[in-house]
Amino acid sequence: MRIAILGCGNMGLAFAKAFLHYNLLQREDLLLLGRDDAQCARLGQALPDLPVGQLGAQTGQYDVVMVAVKPQDFGKAAAGLRAVLQPEQLVLSIMGGIPIARLQQELGHQRVMRAMPNTPVLLGMGITGFSAAPEVERSLLHKVENLLNATGRSIFLEDETMLDAVTAVSGSGPAYFYYIVQAMIRAGQELGFSESVAGLLVKQTMLGAFHLLNNSDQSLDQLIANVASKGGTTEAALREFRAGRLQDTLVAGMKAAQQRATELAKE
């Protein structure tokens, strides 16, 4: 499989590096597409020995064109891409908020897939939800799944509208996590620790708690109970969280993110 990547920002480059790191592609089978000569020069420095160029006839020689431009730039990019796409090529979009139907319409192309990664793909620890137009055959779905798994894990969704929920849960999810970490570090500082010490305590606690969760067969309620002994310190904290409806607030925020993703698809 040969892949051209249009829009080589953080996400596009993360996928390119993962494809090479896991030997899914040879260097000569990957093409980085820059918007102008200046960006092409920067891409050549970031990933030496990789083919780099601008959108043109050579793009039609690749099996997959990954579209990783900013959603607001898609209209301009679509005109150029439409002119060079070949019927047998697959377009794989990792842009947020642009549905398959719009991709097909603006590109004049039916073989389209849409994926929603999150920022941990930069470390090979991401999760990507993806969906496909009916015109994409099952065998190709499996090939794309292998490519996406190079940056972590992936999940295929028959119902494309569920990608808005993926956006709300995992796409935006890292920001929720950072927000909670930030609040805990602030609390540590108010309790007397320096920012660096509070950060160490919180980040290592988060890391250890994740591994306990990931390697345990106990439910979340059981894991909480393991820490929150009756009448103890953890129970006192949880009482405050429940009084402030922290869990309800998080759920409401994620529903708001899903709603915004749906709105963006219509703009």
C-alpha contacts under 8 A as a table, 3 or more apart, distances in Angstrom:
res1	aa1	res2	aa2	distance
1	M	25	L	7.20
1	M	29	D	7.22
1	M	62	Y	7.73
1	M	63	D	5.98
1	M	64	V	7.61
2	R	25	L	7.32
2	R	29	D	4.63
2	R	30	L	5.95
2	R	62	Y	4.95
2	R	63	D	5.14
2	R	64	V	6.41
3	I	29	D	6.35
3	I	30	L	5.04
3	I	31	L	6.33
3	I	62	Y	5.46
3	I	63	D	5.94
3	I	64	V	4.75
3	I	65	V	5.82
3	I	66	M	7.16
4	A	30	L	5.75
4	A	31	L	4.45
4	A	32	L	5.92
4	A	33	L	6.91
4	A	59	T	6.63
4	A	62	Y	6.18
4	A	64	V	6.28
4	A	65	V	4.81
4	A	66	M	6.18
5	I	8	C	6.66
5	I	12	G	6.61
5	I	16	A	7.83
5	I	30	L	7.76
5	I	31	L	6.21
5	I	32	L	5.14
5	I	33	L	5.83
5	I	65	V	5.82
5	I	66	M	4.72
5	I	67	V	6.21
5	I	68	A	7.03
6	L	12	G	7.68
6	L	32	L	6.62
6	L	33	L	4.92
6	L	34	G	6.92
6	L	55	L	7.81
6	L	65	V	7.05
6	L	66	M	6.00
6	L	67	V	4.97
6	L	68	A	5.77
6	L	69	V	6.55
7	G	12	G	6.28
7	G	33	L	6.61
7	G	34	G	6.63
7	G	35	R	7.64
7	G	67	V	6.35
7	G	68	A	4.64
7	G	69	V	4.28
7	G	70	K	7.68
8	C	11	M	7.10
8	C	12	G	4.49
8	C	13	L	5.41
8	C	32	L	6.83
8	C	33	L	7.06
8	C	34	G	6.94
8	C	43	L	7.76
8	C	68	A	6.69
8	C	69	V	7.39
9	G	12	G	5.33
9	G	13	L	6.00
9	G	68	A	7.52
9	G	69	V	7.65
10	N	13	L	5.38
10	N	14	A	5.99
10	N	122	L	7.52
11	M	14	A	4.99
11	M	15	F	6.38
11	M	68	A	7.08
11	M	119	T	7.46
11	M	121	V	7.58
11	M	122	L	7.04
12	G	15	F	5.38
12	G	16	A	6.34
12	G	68	A	5.69
13	L	16	A	4.89
13	L	17	K	6.05
14	A	17	K	5.27
14	A	18	A	6.18
14	A	121	V	6.66
14	A	122	L	5.16
14	A	151	T	7.72
15	F	18	A	5.06
15	F	19	F	6.14
15	F	121	V	7.66
15	F	122	L	7.92
15	F	148	L	7.90
15	F	150	A	7.75
15	F	151	T	6.69
16	A	19	F	5.27
16	A	20	L	6.49
16	A	30	L	7.65
17	K	20	L	5.24
17	K	21	H	5.94
18	A	21	H	4.93
18	A	22	Y	6.11
18	A	124	G	7.13
18	A	150	A	5.64
18	A	151	T	6.02
19	F	22	Y	5.65
19	F	23	N	6.14
19	F	24	L	5.06
19	F	25	L	5.77
19	F	147	L	6.85
19	F	150	A	6.45
20	L	23	N	4.94
20	L	24	L	6.14
20	L	25	L	5.72
20	L	26	Q	6.73
20	L	27	R	6.99
21	H	24	L	7.75
22	Y	150	A	6.76
23	N	26	Q	6.73
24	L	147	L	7.23
25	L	29	D	6.11
25	L	30	L	6.98
26	Q	29	D	5.31
26	Q	30	L	7.05
27	R	30	L	5.58
27	R	49	D	7.45
27	R	50	L	5.77
27	R	51	P	7.64
28	E	31	L	7.60
28	E	50	L	6.73
28	E	51	P	6.64
29	D	62	Y	7.95
30	L	50	L	6.98
30	L	51	P	6.73
31	L	50	L	6.88
31	L	51	P	5.07
31	L	52	V	5.70
31	L	53	G	7.36
32	L	43	L	7.44
32	L	50	L	7.48
32	L	51	P	6.36
32	L	52	V	4.75
32	L	53	G	6.39
33	L	40	C	7.24
33	L	52	V	5.93
33	L	53	G	5.09
33	L	54	Q	4.98
33	L	55	L	6.03
34	G	37	D	7.29
34	G	39	Q	5.38
34	G	40	C	4.90
34	G	43	L	7.51
34	G	52	V	7.23
34	G	53	G	6.04
34	G	54	Q	5.13
34	G	55	L	7.37
35	R	39	Q	6.40
35	R	40	C	7.37
35	R	54	Q	6.00
35	R	55	L	7.42
36	D	39	Q	5.52
36	D	40	C	6.27
36	D	54	Q	6.57
37	D	40	C	5.03
37	D	41	A	6.21
37	D	54	Q	7.81
38	A	41	A	5.20
38	A	42	R	6.46
39	Q	42	R	4.99
39	Q	43	L	6.15
40	C	43	L	5.07
40	C	44	G	6.15
40	C	52	V	6.15
40	C	53	G	6.22
40	C	54	Q	7.40
41	A	44	G	5.09
41	A	45	Q	6.47
42	R	45	Q	5.17
42	R	46	A	6.25
43	L	46	A	4.97
43	L	47	L	6.08
43	L	48	P	7.88
43	L	52	V	7.10
44	G	47	L	5.46
44	G	48	P	5.20
44	G	49	D	7.29
44	G	50	L	6.96
44	G	51	P	7.98
44	G	52	V	6.54
45	Q	48	P	5.54
47	L	50	L	6.09
55	L	58	Q	7.75
55	L	59	T	6.41
55	L	80	G	6.95
55	L	81	L	7.00
56	G	59	T	5.70
56	G	60	G	7.84
56	G	80	G	7.87
56	G	84	V	6.39
57	A	60	G	5.75
57	A	61	Q	7.76
57	A	84	V	5.69
58	Q	61	Q	5.49
58	Q	62	Y	7.75
59	T	62	Y	5.92
59	T	65	V	7.68
59	T	84	V	6.68
59	T	85	L	7.30
60	G	63	D	7.96
60	G	84	V	5.74
60	G	85	L	5.40
60	G	86	Q	5.67
60	G	89	Q	7.50
62	Y	65	V	6.90
62	Y	89	Q	7.13
63	D	88	E	7.62
63	D	89	Q	5.14
63	D	90	L	6.29
64	V	89	Q	5.78
64	V	90	L	4.74
64	V	91	V	5.82
64	V	92	L	6.89
65	V	89	Q	7.35
65	V	90	L	6.26
65	V	91	V	4.91
65	V	92	L	6.10
66	M	91	V	5.95
66	M	92	L	4.64
66	M	93	S	5.68
66	M	94	I	7.29
67	V	91	V	7.10
67	V	92	L	6.08
67	V	93	S	4.64
67	V	94	I	6.18
67	V	95	M	7.01
68	A	93	S	6.37
68	A	94	I	5.41
68	A	95	M	5.77
69	V	73	D	6.36
69	V	74	F	6.48
69	V	77	A	7.96
69	V	95	M	6.66
70	K	73	D	5.29
70	K	74	F	6.62
70	K	95	M	6.46
71	P	74	F	5.24
71	P	95	M	5.67
71	P	96	G	6.42
71	P	97	G	7.22
71	P	98	I	7.06
72	Q	75	G	7.11
73	D	76	K	5.74
73	D	77	A	6.38
74	F	77	A	4.95
74	F	78	A	5.70
75	G	78	A	5.22
75	G	79	A	6.91
75	G	106	E	7.74
76	K	79	A	5.86
76	K	80	G	7.35
77	A	80	G	5.54
77	A	81	L	6.21
78	A	81	L	5.05
78	A	82	R	5.80
78	A	106	E	6.31
78	A	107	L	5.83
79	A	82	R	5.31
79	A	83	A	6.61
79	A	106	E	7.63
79	A	107	L	7.22
80	G	83	A	5.43
80	G	84	V	7.05
81	L	84	V	5.50
81	L	85	L	6.12
81	L	107	L	6.98
82	R	85	L	5.53
82	R	106	E	7.62
82	R	107	L	4.74
82	R	108	G	6.47
82	R	109	H	7.67
85	L	89	Q	6.85
85	L	109	H	7.75
86	Q	89	Q	5.54
87	P	109	H	6.99
87	P	111	R	7.75
88	E	111	R	7.63
89	Q	111	R	6.98
90	L	111	R	5.24
90	L	112	V	5.84
90	L	113	M	7.48
90	L	136	V	7.96
91	V	111	R	6.39
91	V	112	V	4.78
91	V	113	M	6.14
92	L	112	V	6.01
92	L	113	M	4.74
92	L	114	R	5.67
92	L	115	A	7.18
93	S	112	V	7.69
93	S	113	M	6.21
93	S	114	R	4.73
93	S	115	A	6.03
94	I	114	R	6.06
94	I	115	A	4.88
94	I	116	M	5.69
94	I	117	P	6.98
95	M	98	I	6.54
95	M	114	R	7.77
95	M	115	A	7.53
95	M	116	M	7.26
96	G	116	M	6.66
96	G	167	T	7.92
96	G	261	A	7.88
97	G	164	D	7.76
97	G	261	A	5.79
97	G	262	T	7.15
97	G	264	L	5.39
97	G	265	A	4.61
98	I	102	R	6.57
98	I	103	L	6.97
98	I	264	L	7.61
98	I	265	A	5.20
99	P	102	R	5.52
99	P	103	L	6.43
99	P	114	R	7.43
99	P	160	E	7.94
99	P	265	A	6.26
100	I	103	L	5.00
100	I	104	Q	6.10
100	I	112	V	6.61
100	I	113	M	6.85
100	I	114	R	6.48
100	I	132	A	7.55
100	I	133	A	6.76
101	A	104	Q	5.16
101	A	105	Q	6.15
102	R	105	Q	5.00
102	R	106	E	6.02
103	L	106	E	5.44
103	L	107	L	5.86
103	L	109	H	7.78
103	L	112	V	7.32
104	Q	107	L	5.32
104	Q	108	G	5.50
104	Q	109	H	4.99
104	Q	110	Q	5.38
104	Q	111	R	7.82
104	Q	112	V	6.80
105	Q	108	G	5.21
105	Q	109	H	7.07
106	E	109	H	7.98
109	H	112	V	7.26
110	Q	133	A	7.27
110	Q	135	E	6.38
111	R	133	A	6.55
111	R	135	E	5.52
111	R	136	V	5.48
112	V	132	A	6.21
112	V	133	A	5.68
112	V	135	E	7.75
112	V	136	V	6.97
113	M	130	F	7.26
113	M	131	S	5.84
113	M	132	A	4.23
113	M	133	A	6.12
113	M	136	V	7.70
114	R	130	F	5.61
114	R	131	S	5.44
114	R	132	A	6.19
115	A	128	T	6.45
115	A	129	G	5.62
115	A	130	F	4.05
115	A	131	S	6.43
115	A	163	L	7.92
116	M	128	T	5.30
116	M	129	G	5.20
116	M	130	F	6.20
116	M	163	L	6.89
116	M	166	V	7.10
116	M	167	T	6.65
116	M	171	G	6.66
117	P	121	V	7.04
117	P	126	G	6.75
117	P	127	I	5.88
117	P	128	T	4.08
117	P	129	G	6.54
117	P	170	S	7.96
117	P	171	G	6.16
118	N	121	V	6.17
118	N	126	G	5.80
118	N	127	I	6.27
118	N	128	T	6.66
118	N	170	S	6.46
118	N	171	G	4.62
118	N	172	S	7.26
118	N	174	P	7.68
119	T	122	L	5.95
119	T	126	G	6.59
119	T	171	G	7.61
119	T	174	P	7.43
120	P	123	L	5.47
120	P	124	G	6.54
120	P	125	M	5.15
120	P	126	G	4.34
120	P	127	I	7.66
121	V	124	G	4.68
121	V	125	M	5.25
121	V	126	G	3.97
121	V	127	I	7.13
121	V	151	T	4.85
121	V	152	G	6.25
122	L	125	M	7.38
122	L	126	G	7.44
122	L	151	T	7.30
123	L	126	G	7.38
123	L	151	T	7.30
124	G	150	A	6.73
124	G	151	T	4.04
124	G	152	G	4.92
125	M	151	T	6.01
125	M	152	G	4.29
125	M	153	R	7.32
126	G	151	T	5.81
126	G	152	G	4.53
126	G	153	R	6.26
127	I	151	T	7.69
127	I	152	G	5.73
127	I	153	R	4.82
127	I	154	S	5.35
127	I	155	I	7.73
127	I	170	S	7.14
128	T	148	L	7.02
128	T	152	G	7.86
128	T	153	R	6.38
128	T	154	S	4.52
128	T	155	I	6.32
129	G	154	S	5.65
129	G	155	I	4.88
129	G	156	F	5.92
129	G	157	L	6.88
129	G	163	L	6.62
129	G	166	V	6.38
130	F	154	S	7.38
130	F	155	I	6.35
130	F	156	F	5.05
130	F	157	L	5.99
130	F	160	E	7.84
130	F	163	L	7.20
131	S	156	F	5.87
131	S	157	L	5.25
131	S	158	E	6.12
131	S	159	D	7.15
131	S	160	E	5.52
131	S	163	L	7.77
132	A	135	E	7.98
132	A	136	V	6.42
132	A	141	L	7.91
132	A	158	E	7.52
132	A	160	E	7.45
133	A	136	V	5.79
134	P	137	E	7.49
136	V	140	L	6.81
136	V	141	L	7.20
137	E	140	L	5.56
137	E	141	L	6.63
138	R	141	L	5.00
138	R	142	H	6.65
139	S	142	H	5.42
139	S	143	K	6.68
140	L	143	K	5.04
140	L	144	V	6.24
141	L	144	V	5.21
141	L	145	E	6.08
142	H	145	E	4.95
142	H	146	N	6.36
143	K	146	N	5.25
143	K	147	L	6.55
144	V	147	L	4.99
144	V	148	L	6.22
145	E	148	L	5.11
145	E	149	N	6.08
145	E	154	S	6.73
145	E	156	F	7.97
146	N	149	N	5.11
146	N	150	A	6.66
147	L	150	A	5.43
147	L	151	T	7.86
148	L	151	T	5.89
148	L	152	G	7.26
148	L	153	R	6.96
148	L	154	S	6.25
149	N	152	G	4.99
149	N	153	R	4.63
149	N	154	S	5.73
150	A	153	R	7.48
157	L	160	E	6.36
157	L	162	M	7.03
157	L	163	L	7.67
159	D	162	M	5.81
159	D	163	L	7.95
160	E	163	L	5.66
161	T	164	D	5.95
161	T	165	A	7.76
162	M	165	A	5.13
162	M	166	V	6.40
163	L	166	V	4.71
163	L	167	T	6.09
164	D	167	T	5.02
164	D	168	A	6.41
164	D	258	Q	5.31
164	D	259	Q	7.75
164	D	261	A	5.49
164	D	262	T	6.20
165	A	168	A	4.96
165	A	169	V	6.08
165	A	258	Q	5.37
166	V	169	V	5.15
166	V	170	S	5.60
166	V	171	G	6.18
167	T	170	S	5.83
167	T	171	G	4.20
167	T	172	S	5.88
167	T	257	A	7.47
167	T	258	Q	6.71
167	T	261	A	7.11
168	A	171	G	6.02
168	A	172	S	5.48
168	A	173	G	6.80
168	A	254	M	5.34
168	A	255	K	7.00
168	A	257	A	5.00
168	A	258	Q	4.93
168	A	261	A	7.73
169	V	172	S	6.26
169	V	173	G	5.32
169	V	254	M	6.57
170	S	173	G	4.40
170	S	174	P	7.04
171	G	174	P	7.29
172	S	175	A	5.81
172	S	176	Y	7.09
172	S	257	A	7.78
173	G	176	Y	5.22
173	G	177	F	6.48
174	P	177	F	5.08
174	P	178	Y	6.22
175	A	178	Y	5.04
175	A	179	Y	6.04
176	Y	179	Y	5.02
176	Y	180	I	6.38
177	F	180	I	5.28
177	F	181	V	6.23
178	Y	181	V	4.95
178	Y	182	Q	5.95
179	Y	182	Q	5.04
179	Y	183	A	6.29
180	I	183	A	5.05
180	I	184	M	6.25
181	V	184	M	5.12
181	V	185	I	6.17
181	V	202	V	6.78
181	V	203	K	7.35
182	Q	185	I	5.17
182	Q	186	R	6.18
183	A	186	R	5.06
183	A	187	A	6.21
184	M	187	A	4.97
184	M	188	G	6.19
184	M	202	V	6.69
185	I	188	G	4.95
185	I	189	Q	6.31
185	I	195	E	6.89
185	I	198	A	5.25
185	I	199	G	5.57
185	I	202	V	6.41
186	R	189	Q	5.11
186	R	190	E	6.32
186	R	195	E	7.73
186	R	198	A	7.84
187	A	190	E	5.05
187	A	191	L	6.23
188	G	191	L	5.00
188	G	192	G	6.57
188	G	193	F	5.71
188	G	194	S	7.88
188	G	195	E	7.73
188	G	198	A	5.14
189	Q	192	G	5.15
189	Q	193	F	4.68
189	Q	194	S	5.72
189	Q	195	E	5.97
189	Q	198	A	6.30
190	E	193	F	7.23
193	F	196	S	7.99
193	F	197	V	6.01
193	F	198	A	5.66
194	S	197	V	5.34
194	S	198	A	6.08
195	E	198	A	5.15
195	E	199	G	5.92
196	S	199	G	5.03
196	S	200	L	6.21
197	V	200	L	5.11
197	V	201	L	6.25
198	A	201	L	5.18
198	A	202	V	6.15
199	G	202	V	5.23
199	G	203	K	5.89
200	L	203	K	5.39
200	L	204	Q	5.96
201	L	204	Q	5.59
201	L	205	T	6.06
202	V	205	T	5.06
202	V	206	M	6.14
203	K	206	M	5.09
203	K	207	L	6.18
204	Q	207	L	4.99
204	Q	208	G	6.07
205	T	208	G	5.20
205	T	209	A	5.94
206	M	209	A	5.14
206	M	210	F	6.10
207	L	210	F	5.27
207	L	211	H	6.50
208	G	211	H	5.25
208	G	212	L	6.27
209	A	212	L	5.09
209	A	213	L	6.12
210	F	213	L	5.06
210	F	214	N	6.00
211	H	214	N	4.95
211	H	215	N	6.02
212	L	215	N	5.32
212	L	216	S	5.90
213	L	216	S	5.35
213	L	220	L	7.83
213	L	223	L	7.72
218	Q	222	Q	5.95
218	Q	223	L	6.47
219	S	222	Q	5.14
219	S	223	L	6.30
220	L	223	L	5.01
220	L	224	I	6.14
221	D	224	I	5.17
221	D	225	A	6.17
222	Q	225	A	4.96
222	Q	226	N	6.16
223	L	226	N	5.09
223	L	227	V	6.91
224	I	227	V	5.49
224	I	228	A	6.09
225	A	228	A	4.89
225	A	229	S	6.66
226	N	229	S	7.02
227	V	234	T	6.83
228	A	232	G	6.61
228	A	233	T	7.34
228	A	234	T	4.84
228	A	235	E	5.20
229	S	232	G	5.38
229	S	233	T	7.89
229	S	234	T	7.16
229	S	235	E	6.76
230	K	235	E	6.64
231	G	235	E	6.28
231	G	236	A	7.35
232	G	235	E	5.47
232	G	236	A	6.53
233	T	236	A	5.15
233	T	237	A	6.55
234	T	237	A	5.11
234	T	238	L	6.18
235	E	238	L	5.05
235	E	239	R	6.08
236	A	239	R	5.21
236	A	240	E	6.68
237	A	240	E	5.29
237	A	241	F	6.43
238	L	241	F	4.92
238	L	242	R	6.15
239	R	242	R	5.24
239	R	243	A	6.16
240	E	243	A	5.02
240	E	244	G	6.17
241	F	244	G	5.18
241	F	245	R	6.17
241	F	246	L	5.35
241	F	247	Q	7.72
242	R	245	R	4.83
242	R	246	L	6.12
242	R	247	Q	7.31
243	A	246	L	7.81
245	R	248	D	5.28
245	R	249	T	6.17
246	L	249	T	5.09
246	L	250	L	6.32
247	Q	250	L	5.21
247	Q	251	V	6.31
248	D	251	V	5.11
248	D	252	A	6.09
249	T	252	A	5.07
249	T	253	G	6.12
250	L	253	G	5.07
250	L	254	M	6.31
251	V	254	M	5.21
251	V	255	K	6.27
252	A	255	K	5.11
252	A	256	A	6.19
253	G	256	A	5.02
253	G	257	A	6.33
254	M	257	A	4.97
254	M	258	Q	6.34
255	K	258	Q	5.05
255	K	259	Q	6.22
256	A	259	Q	5.05
256	A	260	R	6.18
257	A	260	R	5.11
257	A	261	A	6.21
258	Q	261	A	5.09
258	Q	262	T	6.37
259	Q	262	T	5.14
259	Q	263	E	6.29
260	R	263	E	4.95
260	R	264	L	6.13
261	A	264	L	5.17
261	A	265	A	6.47
262	T	265	A	5.32
262	T	266	K	6.96
263	E	266	K	5.37
263	E	267	E	6.61
264	L	267	E	5.19
